[in-house]
Amino acid sequence: MFKSLSAIAIIVFIFSGCDYKYKDPCKKAPTISAKDLREHYPKVIAPKKIEKAAKIYNYKDGNILLINEKNRGIHIIDNKNPQKPLNLSFIEIPGNIDMAVKGDYLYVDSFTDLVVLDIHNLHDIKTVYRKEDIFPYNRRQAIDDMQNKSDECYRYDAGIESGFYIWFN
Protein backbone atom coordinates (compact mmCIF):
# COMPACT_ATOMS: atom_id res chain seq x y z
CA MET A 1 0.00 0.00 0.00
CA PHE A 2 2.80 2.48 0.96
CA LYS A 3 4.66 1.76 -2.31
CA SER A 4 1.60 2.46 -4.45
CA LEU A 5 0.83 5.72 -2.59
CA SER A 6 4.45 6.83 -3.01
CA ALA A 7 4.35 6.01 -6.72
CA ILE A 8 1.08 7.94 -7.13
CA ALA A 9 2.49 10.92 -5.24
CA ILE A 10 5.59 10.96 -7.45
CA ILE A 11 3.52 10.74 -10.64
CA VAL A 12 1.17 13.53 -9.48
CA PHE A 13 4.16 15.71 -8.57
CA ILE A 14 5.88 15.14 -11.93
CA PHE A 15 2.81 15.88 -14.03
CA SER A 16 1.32 18.66 -11.93
CA GLY A 17 3.79 21.24 -13.16
CA CYS A 18 5.31 23.95 -11.07
CA ASP A 19 4.47 27.61 -10.88
CA TYR A 20 7.57 28.39 -8.83
CA LYS A 21 9.74 31.04 -10.43
CA TYR A 22 13.32 31.34 -9.31
CA LYS A 23 14.11 34.73 -7.82
CA ASP A 24 17.79 35.54 -7.84
CA PRO A 25 18.74 36.77 -4.34
CA CYS A 26 21.62 38.80 -5.72
CA LYS A 27 21.34 42.35 -7.00
CA LYS A 28 22.57 43.33 -10.43
CA ALA A 29 25.85 45.14 -9.98
CA PRO A 30 25.62 48.86 -10.80
CA THR A 31 27.40 49.85 -13.97
CA ILE A 32 28.43 52.95 -15.85
CA SER A 33 29.16 53.13 -19.55
CA ALA A 34 32.65 54.09 -20.63
CA LYS A 35 31.13 57.06 -22.46
CA ASP A 36 29.35 58.36 -19.31
CA LEU A 37 32.42 57.76 -17.17
CA ARG A 38 34.57 59.79 -19.52
CA GLU A 39 32.02 62.58 -19.99
CA HIS A 40 31.06 63.12 -16.34
CA TYR A 41 34.07 62.13 -14.21
CA PRO A 42 36.22 63.15 -12.46
CA LYS A 43 34.05 65.75 -10.81
CA VAL A 44 34.59 67.83 -7.70
CA ILE A 45 31.79 67.66 -5.14
CA ALA A 46 31.23 68.74 -1.55
CA PRO A 47 33.41 67.15 1.13
CA LYS A 48 32.50 63.61 2.14
CA LYS A 49 33.26 61.69 5.29
CA ILE A 50 36.37 59.55 4.90
CA GLU A 51 35.21 55.97 5.25
CA LYS A 52 38.17 53.88 4.20
CA ALA A 53 41.36 55.83 3.54
CA ALA A 54 43.89 54.18 1.29
CA LYS A 55 46.82 56.19 -0.06
CA ILE A 56 47.75 59.59 1.35
CA TYR A 57 49.80 62.18 -0.51
CA ASN A 58 51.42 65.19 1.16
CA TYR A 59 51.00 68.21 -1.15
CA LYS A 60 52.11 71.85 -0.75
CA ASP A 61 54.66 71.08 1.99
CA GLY A 62 52.11 69.21 4.09
CA ASN A 63 49.54 72.00 4.02
CA ILE A 64 47.28 69.89 1.80
CA LEU A 65 46.61 66.17 2.08
CA LEU A 66 45.21 64.13 -0.80
CA ILE A 67 43.56 61.01 0.59
CA ASN A 68 42.49 58.29 -1.80
CA GLU A 69 39.41 56.20 -1.15
CA LYS A 70 39.66 53.06 -3.29
CA ASN A 71 37.30 53.00 -6.30
CA ARG A 72 35.62 56.25 -5.22
CA GLY A 73 38.01 59.17 -5.49
CA ILE A 74 40.21 61.58 -3.56
CA HIS A 75 39.55 63.76 -0.52
CA ILE A 76 41.19 67.20 -0.46
CA ILE A 77 42.14 68.13 3.11
CA ASP A 78 43.50 71.50 4.27
CA ASN A 79 46.13 70.53 6.84
CA LYS A 80 47.58 73.97 7.67
CA ASN A 81 46.44 73.37 11.23
CA PRO A 82 47.16 69.65 11.82
CA GLN A 83 45.15 69.79 15.07
CA LYS A 84 42.02 70.70 13.06
CA PRO A 85 42.27 69.47 9.46
CA LEU A 86 39.57 70.86 7.19
CA ASN A 87 37.91 68.66 4.58
CA LEU A 88 37.69 70.95 1.52
CA SER A 89 36.18 68.77 -1.19
CA PHE A 90 36.02 65.34 -2.77
CA ILE A 91 36.99 64.46 -6.33
CA GLU A 92 34.71 61.64 -7.50
CA ILE A 93 36.78 59.31 -9.65
CA PRO A 94 35.13 55.93 -10.23
CA GLY A 95 37.67 53.13 -10.37
CA ASN A 96 40.46 55.17 -8.79
CA ILE A 97 43.09 53.17 -6.95
CA ASP A 98 46.33 55.05 -7.41
CA MET A 99 47.56 58.63 -7.58
CA ALA A 100 50.75 60.62 -7.99
CA VAL A 101 51.56 64.32 -8.01
CA LYS A 102 54.16 66.18 -10.03
CA GLY A 103 54.19 69.95 -9.68
CA ASP A 104 50.58 71.07 -9.70
CA TYR A 105 49.28 68.04 -11.60
CA LEU A 106 47.52 65.09 -10.02
CA TYR A 107 47.80 61.83 -11.99
CA VAL A 108 45.07 59.28 -11.25
CA ASP A 109 43.68 56.12 -12.72
CA SER A 110 39.98 55.72 -13.47
CA PHE A 111 39.50 52.04 -14.27
CA THR A 112 41.39 51.72 -17.57
CA ASP A 113 42.17 55.41 -18.11
CA LEU A 114 44.97 57.70 -16.95
CA VAL A 115 43.59 61.12 -15.99
CA VAL A 116 45.61 64.26 -15.29
CA LEU A 117 44.08 67.01 -13.13
CA ASP A 118 45.36 70.55 -12.70
CA ILE A 119 45.24 71.16 -8.93
CA HIS A 120 47.13 74.46 -8.68
CA ASN A 121 43.82 76.08 -7.63
CA LEU A 122 42.08 73.65 -5.28
CA HIS A 123 38.80 75.54 -5.68
CA ASP A 124 38.85 75.07 -9.46
CA ILE A 125 40.26 71.61 -10.22
CA LYS A 126 40.19 70.77 -13.92
CA THR A 127 40.80 67.68 -16.02
CA VAL A 128 43.56 68.58 -18.48
CA TYR A 129 44.26 65.19 -20.06
CA ARG A 130 42.81 61.69 -20.34
CA LYS A 131 44.52 58.75 -21.98
CA GLU A 132 41.93 56.04 -22.53
CA ASP A 133 42.35 52.28 -22.18
CA ILE A 134 45.95 52.09 -21.05
CA PHE A 135 45.38 49.98 -17.91
CA PRO A 136 43.90 46.47 -17.81
CA TYR A 137 40.34 46.22 -16.50
CA ASN A 138 39.63 43.95 -13.54
CA ARG A 139 35.88 43.16 -13.58
CA ARG A 140 35.92 42.37 -9.87
CA GLN A 141 37.65 45.60 -8.80
CA ALA A 142 34.52 47.39 -7.53
CA ILE A 143 32.46 44.23 -6.97
CA ASP A 144 34.79 43.09 -4.22
CA ASP A 145 34.30 46.44 -2.47
CA MET A 146 30.52 46.07 -2.75
CA GLN A 147 30.51 42.63 -1.22
CA ASN A 148 32.94 43.58 1.54
CA LYS A 149 30.75 46.56 2.51
CA SER A 150 27.44 44.75 2.91
CA ASP A 151 25.92 41.31 3.38
CA GLU A 152 24.21 41.55 0.01
CA CYS A 153 25.49 39.72 -3.02
CA TYR A 154 25.85 41.18 -6.48
CA ARG A 155 25.64 39.59 -9.91
CA TYR A 156 28.26 40.72 -12.34
CA ASP A 157 27.82 37.97 -14.89
CA ALA A 158 25.78 40.01 -17.34
CA GLY A 159 28.85 40.67 -19.53
CA ILE A 160 29.51 44.36 -19.73
CA GLU A 161 31.43 45.13 -22.88
CA SER A 162 31.61 48.91 -23.03
CA GLY A 163 31.45 50.00 -19.42
CA PHE A 164 32.51 49.37 -15.85
CA TYR A 165 31.07 48.05 -12.60
CA ILE A 166 30.96 50.89 -10.09
CA TRP A 167 30.31 51.33 -6.40
CA PHE A 168 29.21 54.63 -4.94
CA ASN A 169 27.36 55.37 -1.73
C-alpha positions in Angstrom: 0.0 0.0 0.0 2.8 2.5 1.0 4.7 1.8 -2.3 1.6 2.5 -4.4 0.8 5.7 -2.6 4.4 6.8 -3.0 4.3 6.0 -6.7 1.1 7.9 -7.1 2.5 10.9 -5.2 5.6 11.0 -7.4 3.5 10.7 -10.6 1.2 13.5 -9.5 4.2 15.7 -8.6 5.9 15.1 -11.9 2.8 15.9 -14.0 1.3 18.7 -11.9 3.8 21.2 -13.2 5.3 23.9 -11.1 4.5 27.6 -10.9 7.6 28.4 -8.8 9.7 31.0 -10.4 13.3 31.3 -9.3 14.1 34.7 -7.8 17.8 35.5 -7.8 18.7 36.8 -4.3 21.6 38.8 -5.7 21.3 42.4 -7.0 22.6 43.3 -10.4 25.8 45.1 -10.0 25.6 48.9 -10.8 27.4 49.9 -14.0 28.4 52.9 -15.9 29.2 53.1 -19.5 32.7 54.1 -20.6 31.1 57.1 -22.5 29.3 58.4 -19.3 32.4 57.8 -17.2 34.6 59.8 -19.5 32.0 62.6 -20.0 31.1 63.1 -16.3 34.1 62.1 -14.2 36.2 63.2 -12.5 34.1 65.8 -10.8 34.6 67.8 -7.7 31.8 67.7 -5.1 31.2 68.7 -1.5 33.4 67.1 1.1 32.5 63.6 2.1 33.3 61.7 5.3 36.4 59.6 4.9 35.2 56.0 5.3 38.2 53.9 4.2 41.4 55.8 3.5 43.9 54.2 1.3 46.8 56.2 -0.1 47.8 59.6 1.3 49.8 62.2 -0.5 51.4 65.2 1.2 51.0 68.2 -1.2 52.1 71.9 -0.8 54.7 71.1 2.0 52.1 69.2 4.1 49.5 72.0 4.0 47.3 69.9 1.8 46.6 66.2 2.1 45.2 64.1 -0.8 43.6 61.0 0.6 42.5 58.3 -1.8 39.4 56.2 -1.1 39.7 53.1 -3.3 37.3 53.0 -6.3 35.6 56.2 -5.2 38.0 59.2 -5.5 40.2 61.6 -3.6 39.5 63.8 -0.5 41.2 67.2 -0.5 42.1 68.1 3.1 43.5 71.5 4.3 46.1 70.5 6.8 47.6 74.0 7.7 46.4 73.4 11.2 47.2 69.6 11.8 45.1 69.8 15.1 42.0 70.7 13.1 42.3 69.5 9.5 39.6 70.9 7.2 37.9 68.7 4.6 37.7 71.0 1.5 36.2 68.8 -1.2 36.0 65.3 -2.8 37.0 64.5 -6.3 34.7 61.6 -7.5 36.8 59.3 -9.7 35.1 55.9 -10.2 37.7 53.1 -10.4 40.5 55.2 -8.8 43.1 53.2 -7.0 46.3 55.0 -7.4 47.6 58.6 -7.6 50.8 60.6 -8.0 51.6 64.3 -8.0 54.2 66.2 -10.0 54.2 69.9 -9.7 50.6 71.1 -9.7 49.3 68.0 -11.6 47.5 65.1 -10.0 47.8 61.8 -12.0 45.1 59.3 -11.3 43.7 56.1 -12.7 40.0 55.7 -13.5 39.5 52.0 -14.3 41.4 51.7 -17.6 42.2 55.4 -18.1 45.0 57.7 -17.0 43.6 61.1 -16.0 45.6 64.3 -15.3 44.1 67.0 -13.1 45.4 70.6 -12.7 45.2 71.2 -8.9 47.1 74.5 -8.7 43.8 76.1 -7.6 42.1 73.6 -5.3 38.8 75.5 -5.7 38.9 75.1 -9.5 40.3 71.6 -10.2 40.2 70.8 -13.9 40.8 67.7 -16.0 43.6 68.6 -18.5 44.3 65.2 -20.1 42.8 61.7 -20.3 44.5 58.8 -22.0 41.9 56.0 -22.5 42.4 52.3 -22.2 46.0 52.1 -21.0 45.4 50.0 -17.9 43.9 46.5 -17.8 40.3 46.2 -16.5 39.6 43.9 -13.5 35.9 43.2 -13.6 35.9 42.4 -9.9 37.6 45.6 -8.8 34.5 47.4 -7.5 32.5 44.2 -7.0 34.8 43.1 -4.2 34.3 46.4 -2.5 30.5 46.1 -2.7 30.5 42.6 -1.2 32.9 43.6 1.5 30.7 46.6 2.5 27.4 44.7 2.9 25.9 41.3 3.4 24.2 41.5 0.0 25.5 39.7 -3.0 25.8 41.2 -6.5 25.6 39.6 -9.9 28.3 40.7 -12.3 27.8 38.0 -14.9 25.8 40.0 -17.3 28.8 40.7 -19.5 29.5 44.4 -19.7 31.4 45.1 -22.9 31.6 48.9 -23.0 31.4 50.0 -19.4 32.5 49.4 -15.8 31.1 48.1 -12.6 31.0 50.9 -10.1 30.3 51.3 -6.4 29.2 54.6 -4.9 27.4 55.4 -1.7 
